[in-house]
Amino acid sequence: MNRETVVRAAIERGMSRRQFFGILAGMAGMATVASMGLTGCDDGGSAASDVDYNSMSLEDLISQAQEEGEIQSVGMPDTWANWVETWEDIESEYGITHADQDMSSAEELSMFREEGTDGTKDIGDVGQSWGPVAEEQELTLKYKTSYWDEIPDWAKDDDGDWIVGYYGTISIMSNDANVPEAPTSFQDLLDGDYNVCIGDVTAAAVAQYAVLAAANALGGSIDDMQPGYDFLQQLAEAGRLDVSDASLARIESGEIDVCVNWDYNALNYRAQILENNPNASFSVNIPTDASIRSGYCTIINKNAPHPAAACLAREFILSDEGQINLARGYATPIRDVELPEDVQAMRLDDSQYGDQVQSVDETVWSEVSQNMITWYQENIIPILG
């Protein structure tokens, strides 16, 4: 499989993995993982967790990582966010080989915990809401990297237990053949006469974040979700709410007029559709009235068998080269790096990402999203019949 094919394949396969297991923010699975992590496991320390890798020079870190010679990751397959180029670069530059076991955020934490001091995996990539869970369960090795000061406060914890490497932003994708005047706001979605695919609020993190974005856009907030709920109810009562998955196949067939999705999914889908049908036309816009960004963060296993290699991998992920690799997978790098022209051309114009794009207070999001699910089950499902 060539590199270009891998990039195009990234989001479709990765999306199904993330959404299927996903519950990323505020689903009952988070509580389940926490309870699993507290029973039947050895939570003892390890030699790796006793080493302060932050005090180690980069030269010494590289030397130790090369001695370890390999890195084992979870949830970081070649076909998600263009990880393939990062692993290829690390092997080419440092001679460190790589293998991944693909799994959900919940499964990653469960493995780290259950294996205890006999850890077999070094580093994982989890939805941002799971970073604090991993930290609370004392599963993580602290490593800030040399790029620490360039990482926004919302995208890291205090000590380097987790760091967001890339993120997505809620966007509106519309089929220009079905909707000639592309919607650019949540108010536009309410005022339109087309179907709007939000997805399954009971299971898909992106659907939950979309409702939060709608609440912010229509006068509410994370502390006042009612405008977001009203948004769903108005669409449902008008017969315009699509709660099925916004899959590439459904979008490409014209079954979906408009969908609310992560920008990296929307842009990737548009690129794939245009390759198959150059005459197709789809618009992707960040809502002008409000949007939400949420990321994926690396967590390093405190019982990593190759801790230096894991720290070096995080260092590379946050480097200019690593961030550009992620951007080629349509994700937004967490650092403000200069992107090559061909990569920048794959993205929306920077002007779309203004102050209306907000991060999420993860300390309250779990409860808010669980309340959302309950409200949805009681109020929207009966309308949908």
C-alpha positions in Angstrom: 0.0 0.0 0.0 1.5 3.3 -1.0 1.6 6.4 1.3 -1.1 8.3 -0.5 -3.5 5.4 -0.3 -2.8 5.0 3.5 -3.6 8.7 4.0 -6.9 8.4 2.1 -7.8 5.3 4.1 -7.0 6.8 7.5 -10.2 8.3 8.7 -12.7 5.7 7.4 -11.1 2.8 9.2 -10.1 4.8 12.2 -13.5 6.4 12.5 -15.3 3.2 12.8 -12.9 2.0 15.5 -13.2 5.2 17.4 -17.0 5.5 17.1 -17.7 1.9 17.7 -15.8 1.7 21.0 -15.7 5.4 21.4 -17.9 6.9 24.1 -14.8 9.1 24.3 -16.3 11.7 26.4 -18.7 11.0 29.1 -20.1 7.6 28.3 -20.8 4.9 30.8 -17.7 3.1 29.5 -15.5 5.6 31.2 -16.8 4.6 34.6 -16.6 0.9 33.6 -12.9 1.3 32.8 -12.3 3.1 36.1 -13.9 0.3 38.0 -12.0 -2.3 36.1 -8.8 -0.5 36.8 -9.3 -0.7 40.6 -9.7 -4.5 40.9 -7.5 -7.5 40.4 -4.4 -5.8 39.2 -0.9 -5.2 40.3 -0.4 -1.5 40.6 3.2 -1.6 41.7 5.9 0.6 40.3 8.5 -0.2 37.7 12.0 0.8 36.9 10.7 3.0 34.1 8.3 5.0 36.3 11.2 5.7 38.7 13.3 7.5 36.0 12.9 11.2 35.4 13.0 11.3 31.6 12.4 15.0 31.7 15.8 15.6 33.3 17.6 13.4 30.7 19.3 15.2 27.8 17.8 14.5 24.3 21.1 12.9 23.3 20.9 10.5 26.2 17.3 9.8 25.6 18.0 8.9 21.9 20.9 6.7 23.0 18.8 4.7 25.5 15.9 4.5 23.0 18.3 3.1 20.3 19.5 0.5 22.8 15.9 -0.5 23.5 15.5 -0.8 19.7 11.8 -1.0 19.4 8.5 0.5 20.4 5.1 -1.2 20.9 2.0 1.1 20.6 -1.7 0.7 21.0 -4.4 2.6 19.1 -1.8 4.1 16.7 -2.1 2.1 13.5 -0.7 3.1 10.2 -4.1 4.0 8.8 -5.2 6.5 11.5 -4.1 10.1 11.2 -1.2 9.1 8.9 0.7 7.4 11.8 2.5 5.4 9.1 4.8 8.3 8.2 5.8 8.9 11.8 6.7 5.3 12.4 8.6 5.2 9.2 10.5 8.3 10.1 11.3 7.1 13.6 12.7 3.8 12.2 14.6 5.6 9.4 16.1 8.2 11.7 16.8 6.2 14.9 16.7 2.6 13.8 13.8 1.9 16.2 11.2 -0.7 14.9 7.5 -0.4 15.6 4.4 -2.6 16.0 0.9 -1.5 16.9 -2.2 -3.3 18.3 -5.2 -1.3 17.3 -7.8 -0.9 20.0 -10.2 1.7 21.6 -9.3 4.2 24.2 -11.1 2.2 26.9 -9.2 -1.0 25.9 -5.9 0.8 26.0 -6.3 1.9 29.6 -7.6 -1.5 30.6 -4.5 -3.2 29.1 -2.1 -0.9 30.8 -3.8 -1.5 34.1 -4.3 -5.3 33.8 -0.7 -6.0 32.7 0.7 -4.0 35.6 4.4 -4.3 36.0 4.5 -6.9 33.3 3.6 -4.2 30.7 4.0 -5.2 27.0 3.0 -1.9 25.5 4.8 1.5 25.6 2.5 4.2 24.3 -1.1 4.8 23.3 -3.3 7.4 21.6 -6.6 8.1 23.4 -9.4 10.5 23.1 -8.7 13.6 25.2 -11.3 12.7 27.8 -9.4 9.5 28.6 -6.1 11.3 29.4 -7.2 12.4 32.8 -8.6 9.0 33.5 -5.3 7.4 32.8 -3.6 9.9 35.0 -6.1 9.3 37.8 -5.5 5.6 37.6 -1.7 6.2 37.8 -1.1 4.4 34.6 1.1 7.0 33.0 4.8 7.9 32.8 5.4 11.7 32.9 7.3 13.2 30.0 6.8 16.8 28.9 9.1 16.9 25.8 11.1 19.9 24.7 7.9 21.4 23.1 6.1 21.7 26.4 5.8 25.5 26.4 4.3 25.5 22.9 1.4 23.2 23.9 -1.8 25.1 24.9 -2.9 24.6 28.5 -6.1 23.0 27.5 -4.2 20.3 25.7 -1.9 19.0 28.5 -2.0 18.1 32.1 0.4 19.7 34.6 3.2 17.1 34.6 3.2 15.5 31.2 1.0 12.5 32.0 -0.9 13.2 28.8 -0.4 15.6 25.9 -2.7 16.3 23.0 -0.8 15.8 19.7 -3.6 16.8 17.3 -7.3 17.6 17.3 -10.4 18.0 15.2 -13.0 20.7 15.0 -16.8 20.3 14.5 -17.6 21.2 10.9 -20.6 21.2 8.6 -20.3 19.2 5.4 -22.9 19.7 2.7 -23.7 18.1 -0.7 -23.8 21.1 -3.1 -26.0 19.1 -5.5 -28.7 18.8 -2.8 -28.1 22.0 -0.9 -26.9 24.8 -3.4 -26.5 27.3 -0.6 -24.1 25.7 1.8 -25.0 26.2 5.5 -22.2 27.9 7.5 -23.9 28.0 11.0 -26.1 26.1 13.3 -28.8 28.7 12.8 -28.6 28.0 9.0 -29.2 24.3 9.9 -32.4 25.2 11.8 -33.6 27.5 9.0 -33.0 25.0 6.2 -35.3 22.4 4.7 -32.8 19.5 4.2 -31.9 16.6 6.3 -29.2 17.0 8.9 -27.1 14.1 10.0 -25.9 14.4 13.6 -25.3 10.7 14.3 -26.2 8.7 17.3 -26.0 10.8 20.5 -26.1 7.8 22.7 -22.9 6.3 21.2 -20.9 8.7 19.1 -18.6 11.3 20.7 -18.8 13.5 17.6 -22.6 13.7 17.9 -22.3 14.7 21.5 -19.8 17.4 20.8 -22.0 18.6 17.9 -24.9 19.1 20.4 -22.5 21.1 22.7 -21.5 23.2 19.7 -25.1 23.8 18.9 -25.8 24.8 22.5 -23.0 27.4 22.4 -24.1 28.7 19.1 -27.7 29.2 20.1 -27.2 31.0 23.4 -26.3 28.2 25.8 -23.1 26.7 27.2 -21.8 23.5 28.7 -23.6 24.6 31.8 -26.8 25.3 29.9 -27.4 22.6 27.3 -31.1 23.4 26.7 -30.5 25.3 23.4 -28.6 22.3 22.1 -31.5 20.0 23.1 -34.0 22.4 21.5 -31.9 22.3 18.3 -32.2 18.5 18.2 -35.9 18.6 19.0 -36.8 21.1 16.3 -35.0 19.0 13.7 -36.6 15.8 14.9 -40.1 17.3 15.0 -39.6 18.5 11.4 -38.5 15.1 10.3 -35.1 16.4 9.3 -32.9 14.7 12.0 -30.7 11.9 10.7 -29.2 9.9 13.5 -27.5 7.2 11.5 -23.7 7.1 10.9 -22.4 9.7 8.5 -20.4 7.1 6.6 -18.5 7.8 3.4 -20.8 5.5 1.4 -24.0 7.4 2.6 -22.4 10.8 1.9 -21.1 9.8 -1.5 -24.5 8.3 -2.6 -26.3 11.6 -1.9 -28.3 10.0 0.9 -27.1 12.7 3.3 -27.7 16.4 2.5 -25.7 17.8 5.4 -23.7 16.2 8.2 -22.0 17.6 11.3 -18.7 15.9 11.7 -15.1 16.4 12.6 -13.2 18.5 10.0 -10.6 15.8 9.5 -13.4 13.3 8.6 -15.2 15.7 6.4 -12.1 16.8 4.5 -10.9 13.2 4.1 -14.3 12.1 2.8 -14.5 15.0 0.4 -11.0 14.1 -1.0 -12.0 10.5 -1.5 -15.3 11.3 -3.2 -13.6 13.8 -5.6 -11.1 11.1 -6.5 -13.9 8.8 -7.4 -16.0 11.5 -9.0 -14.3 14.7 -10.0 -17.6 16.3 -10.9 -18.9 16.0 -7.3 -19.1 19.1 -5.1 -19.1 19.2 -1.3 -18.7 22.2 1.0 -17.0 22.0 4.3 -17.3 24.9 6.8 -16.5 25.5 10.4 -19.7 26.9 11.9 -19.4 30.7 12.2 -21.6 30.9 15.4 -19.8 28.3 17.5 -17.7 25.1 17.2 -15.9 22.7 19.5 -12.4 21.3 19.2 -11.3 18.1 20.9 -8.1 16.1 20.5 -6.3 12.9 20.9 -3.4 12.6 23.4 -0.5 10.3 23.9 -0.2 8.4 27.1 3.1 6.6 28.0 2.7 3.4 30.0 4.4 3.8 33.4 5.4 0.1 33.0 6.6 0.5 29.4 9.1 -2.1 28.4 10.8 0.5 26.2 10.2 3.8 28.1 12.9 5.8 26.4 11.6 4.8 23.0 8.1 5.9 24.1 9.4 9.3 25.3 11.3 9.7 22.1 8.2 8.9 20.0 6.2 11.6 21.9 9.1 14.0 21.2 9.0 13.2 17.5 5.2 13.4 17.4 5.3 17.0 18.7 8.2 17.9 16.4 7.7 19.9 13.2 8.1 16.7 11.2 5.6 14.7 13.4 3.1 17.5 13.3 3.2 17.7 9.6 2.7 14.0 9.3 -0.5 14.3 11.3 -1.6 17.2 9.2 -1.3 15.0 6.1 -3.9 12.8 7.8 -6.2 15.8 7.9 -5.8 16.4 11.6 -4.9 19.8 13.1 -1.5 19.8 14.7 -1.4 21.0 18.3 1.6 23.1 17.7 1.7 26.1 15.4 4.0 24.7 12.7 4.5 25.9 9.2 2.9 23.4 6.8 4.2 22.7 3.3 2.1 24.1 0.6 0.7 20.8 -0.5 -0.4 20.0 3.1 -1.9 23.4 3.6 -3.9 23.0 0.4 -5.6 20.0 1.9 -7.0 22.0 4.8 -9.6 24.7 5.3 -8.4 28.3 5.4 -7.1 29.3 8.8 -9.6 32.2 8.9 -12.4 29.7 9.6 -10.9 28.7 12.9 -11.6 31.9 14.9 -12.6 32.6 18.5 -15.9 30.8 18.0 -14.0 27.5 18.2 -13.8 26.5 21.9 -12.2 23.7 23.8 -14.1 21.5 26.3 -13.9 21.6 30.0 -13.2 17.9 30.4 -13.7 18.0 34.2 -17.4 18.5 33.7 -18.0 17.0 30.3 -18.4 13.4 31.5 -21.5 14.3 33.6 -22.9 16.7 31.0 -22.7 14.1 28.2 -24.2 11.4 30.3 -27.1 13.7 31.1 -27.4 14.4 27.4 -27.8 10.7 26.6 -30.6 10.4 29.2 -32.4 13.5 27.8 -32.0 12.2 24.3 -33.4 8.8 25.1 -36.4 10.3 26.9 -37.2 13.1 24.4 -35.8 12.4 20.9 -36.1 8.6 20.5 -39.9 8.8 21.0 -40.2 11.4 18.3 -38.1 9.3 15.9 -40.3 6.3 16.6 
